[in-house]
Amino acid sequence: MRTTQLTGSGPITRCCRPGVEKDLVHLASDLSHGSSALSKRVRRLPLVATELGDPGELLMRGIFRLSSFMAADDNLYGDIELDAHGMRALAHPTRLAILLRLQRHGPDTATGLSAHVGVSPSVASWHLRHLAEHRLVKDAARQGPGRQRWWEAVSGFRFTAVDDDSADAARALTGVLEQLDGDLPGRWRAEVEPHLEPTWRRLSGRASTLIAVTPAELESIGLAIERLLAPYVLRRDASADEWPADTRDVRILRYTMPELESDSEQS
């Protein structure tokens, strides 16, 4: 599962026109790095370009190329960009739980999902259709006998608050995400850590670090972290048979919380 939240005004939405922004499905790495920098899912998309009229902007299916290096690199994972309408659609506990289940465990049917999210198959199917409207899920290949419809997650998602409307929607979605997460570290410590091998237990941990930065520096740090993690995030697009030996999923939680100016002065 990949879920990225961007709550500040960033270069993506500043450079996108409102009519174009909602049609962006993926934002990939700067093409000067070559197609190998893109996930297999993105590389398989047909290349269709349309000039937008402004210098340095080119819309492609699967790729949004900007003249700014930082803006072009800002979505290395190929995540779905949610607008305010998409945020509100996803800010529903059951709908979000269905999407996270598909991201984590792979294709399933409305009946299969209903047992995990606590609703009837018909209600699960209704939520799946809403997710499909926002291109977060799609039809999957049938897995076995029967005529049930199978669904799969398209990719991770991210959202950016750029005005009051999207800020309200972002807060609503963030609240539901935090509600579903609950005490995620606590559950991991109780249910997973005791069963880890010594090597993995030694490499686990937590950090809380206070830094003094400008907005531009903080943005650069965030992009640097995403660039560092990108090869390992995109590795999950490949079959597990292609992973190096002794590879397993590891969850990294990252919170970026600027303090009030008065708090910074006191520290």
PyMOL commands that set and color helices and strands:
alter all, ss='L'
color gray80, all
select helices_A, chain A and resi 11-15+18-21+31-33+35-37+40-43+69-72+84-90+93-105+110-117+121-133+164-181+184-191+193-195+198-203+215-237+240-242+261-266
alter helices_A, ss='H'
color red, helices_A
select strands_A, chain A and resi 3-6+49-51+58-60+63-65+80-82+108-109+137-139+150-153+157-160
alter strands_A, ss='S'
color yellow, strands_A
deselect
rebuild
show_as cartoon
